[in-house]
Amino acid sequence: MIARARVELARVRATPPRARRDARRWTASTTRASRARVAARAEGTDGDDGSVDARSDGSADGIVSRGDDADDADGDAVRDAAMGGAVEGGDARVDVDEVRRDARALAPEGTRAETTEAATGTATAAAAARTPAATKKKSSSTGKKKKKKAVQGQRSGGRGRAEPTIDYTIVGAGVAAAAAVGYFVWTKMKAQGGGGGIVAPAGGGEGGEDATSTMPSMGGDSGGIAVTEGAGMDGPVSMNGPPKAKKQQQKVITGKARRMLRDVMDELRRVATVDVSGKNLGDEGACFIAEAFAYNNVASCVDMSANGIGLDGTTALCEALKCNDTLTMLSLASNPIGDDGAKVLAEYLKVDKKITTLNLNACSIGDEGAKAIAEALKMNTTIISLEMNNNMVDYEGSGAMAQALAQNTTLELLALNGNYVGALGASSFGAALKENTGLRSLQLNGNDIGNEGCIKLCEGLAARSEKINNLDLGNNSIGPAAGPALRDYLKVDDSLTHLNLYMNELANDGCAAIAEALKDNKKIEMLDIGGNNIGGYGAEQLALALRDNSSLTTLELGYNPIGVPGGKALAETVKFHGALGTMRMGWCKIGKEGGFAFAEAIKYSQSLAVLDLRGNDLGDDGVAALSQSLAVVNEVLTNLDLGYNEIKDKGAFALAQAIKNNAEGSLQTLSINNNYLTKFGEVALTEAVELVEEMNPDRDLYIQF
């Protein structure tokens, strides 16, 4: 009994809560049945009714257990259980196998075997003990049915058997795997045309004829079940057969569009200047336009830039121009004609006798296209202006162009800005220009020719018998070392009028060399040396040279840190220099002292019409000094730019008062943008302009805030 109690205690501790509740109900029902039997015996009765009630009470819960009064029947019950699968007593029948399973389910893992055997023996003995012979006769069929139903009910829901658990992690993983497989199959079907289907073989293994068998599609409009032709019934089956070819929608031109197109074509055949730039014509549209040019006998200028024209459009245009006898100017800028298109155009230019101006800027032309154009220039005798800026011409292409210049005598302007000419290409141009006599303008801005290229080019230009009048060498990394070569060339060139050296690295020494050349050069009109890191010394040397030069009219000095000394020196030159009409000195750090100097200079200057003093930290004091000069009658100065000078309302009030005092002045444009003006300053200047317009209706004054 003690061992059984220990086993029972261990079983209870290891049993889940739900099983414990079932066990408590089982114990309570067993206790009630035992008490009923003991009471019946104590009363001396046969136990007919009491036994039946007790058995019914215990059977109602479907549980048979061992009581104290059944100990004498243990041995017989166990033997009977061993001999057979059930023990019958009266109108009660105990299934031994079922009791064994119940005991095994309720017992802990370690003690499940012995607990099951004990429970089986106990239940069997108890059943045998409480089935006396008298009870067999008095039991009715109704009682048997009730007991059977009660036992079946307990088997289905009251045994306390452990319920199976579900691992939701495994279930989730399975669902995710199934979804991934489904998505993969769907994407494969979509990539191969959608619906999918089966294509069945025709003919094949059994010697059938090779005929394609088309079966109804089972997967949508774009597929079907396809079996490989000639493969037989055992051949491979493709579940993703080839999709049906979609019919392309044909472009249909309506009657109204046809009439409009016909009107445009008729108009193009009669006008002298055609500008269809930026219309996104493409090759197809270029073909229509080209057809109109073929019958145009009056057009002299055609601009087809930025239309996405490629090889086909260029070919159609060249074929049409063979029938045109009047076109002289053609622009194909910003069209991706490439090297192939350039070759087609070059073949046409070899025999063309009409076009004089050709613009091929930003046309994606490389060395091969440049070589083809160069070969055409050797034979062409009509082109006088050729622009090929912002392409991809390297040394090979530029060298070919230089060789063409040695033979061509009609080309006057060659622009190769923004390419990759380099020092070698510039040297080639220098050598070729010694033999050339026709070129008047050479533009090599942004080609990184450096000091070496600049020196070789200047030597070639100086050796020419026919000088050029426009030279653009800006943004080419030219330093002070090239200053002497520039000086020697400028001294002997009596034709050059425009020289652009913007954004190089001349510094003070290079500027001094150019200033020395300006003392002897009496032809140059425009000089741009902005952004060359020129300081006060270089500016002073330039100012001294300009006092003896009477030809220079435009000087660009912006983005050079000339400082107050340089500003004062140049202002003194402006005061007495009779030719300088435009001076741009933005961001030169001249300060308010430089502003005072220029305020004094404009009182006496008889030529300065445009003065740019942006970004010089003039402040209110410098602007006030300039305002005093503007108040004096001045019939020359027309444009004054004072932007980015930290001017406040005080300076604005001074300018407004000067404008009112000089209603007859010549000032037309005053820029005062990007300063610190409030509404008060802007209103004061606006009222001054309105007053001037009332007093002098013929004067137009514009102020930019």
C-alpha angles and dihedrals in degrees: 000000000000091000090049090051092051091050090049092050092050090048092052094050093050095044119100117247094258092051089049091056090051090049092052091052090049092051093048093052092048092051092051092051093049093050091051092053093048091050092051093052093047091056090054095237127141089250091236098135096023093049091048091049092047092048091046090049092052095040092052088071091042092234127121117194141173121266132192093251093059099061093106092059097052097098096048092045093051091048091048090049090051092049096047143012098249143029120221125202124170108308093340125090122189119203105215095197090053092051090049091053091048092052092048091052094050098044123088120254097260098045100032096110100050093039090055093052092047093048091048094052093045094050093048094050093047092053092051093047097054098049107083120178094251091060093059093063098046098046115104132213089248092062092048092054092050091050093049092050091048092050091048091049092052091047091055100046117358109057096096090233113169111259119230115257126222121224102217092187091063091044091050092048090052092050091049091050091050091049091050092051091048093049091049092051091047093051092048091051091047092050091052096051109291125264102044124201142164128293109200123212119250117211112349137128100011093055095262122159120274097250125140112245114208115201128190114277115252099184109051138285097308102055149018141184105295126192117190114260114250094012098110127221091304094049125115118286121215115207091191106053123183112288121243114264111256116232111243115231110245118228110244121195111213123225092254092052090049091054092048091048091049091051092050091049091050090050092050090054092060108037123094098210121041120190113180096148119150096012096124092234097158122191093306094052091044089057091056092048092047091054090057091051090054089068097035113108098173107046113112103163126043125178114191098157123147098017103122092249115169137173097308094049092047091050093051091048093051091049091051094047090059086073094046120090102178109052113112105157124050128174121190095161120154094017119125096233091141126186093312093054090046090054092052091048091047091055089054093047091056090070101025116114101178116053113092102166123045124179116196100159116155095001098137091249117163135183095295093053091045090052091053092049089048091054089051091052090058089062102029117092102177108059111098099165126043122173120188101160123159098017130122101262111150133180095296094052094042091047090054090050090051091052089050090054089057088063102029116086101174104058109100103171126041118176119186100158117158099021133111103261095138128175094307093052091048090051089052090052090049091054094044095047090062087070097037120092104173107059115103103166128039120182118188100154115160100011100120095234093157128193095310094052092046093051094049092046093050090050091053093046092049091052095053119107091212111050127213124239101207126046122173115188099151123147095016104124092252112167139187091284090072092051096093092050091051091047093052092047095048092050094058100035107090094172104056112110103162124045121175118191096154119157101011131120104254094135121177097317095050091046091050090053092052091046089055090053092050090063089067101030110087098173108060113106106171125040122179114187098149120145096024100123092249115169136195095290094054091047091051092051090049091049091053092050093050092058088069096039118087100174104062110099103162126045123181113195101152122144094024119123095227092147129195096316093052092045093052092048093051092044089054089052092050090053092063104019108106102197108043106105103161125042121175114190104157117161095005097133096235093145126198091310089061088047090055090051094051091045087060092044097055090056090067105025114112096186111034106109102155122043122177114191101158121155098010100124093243094156124185093307095055092045091049089055091050090048091058089056092047090054089064116083106270121175098180113051110084105158127042122175116195100161123144094020102122092248117171134190092286091062091044091054090051092051092047092052092048091052091051092049093051104045090153094052125125099235110126105165128034117180116197100156126145096029133116101268121146128203090276093061093044092049091050092053092044092052090049091054091049091051092051091050091052093048095041112024092180094061121090115201122177125188120195114205 
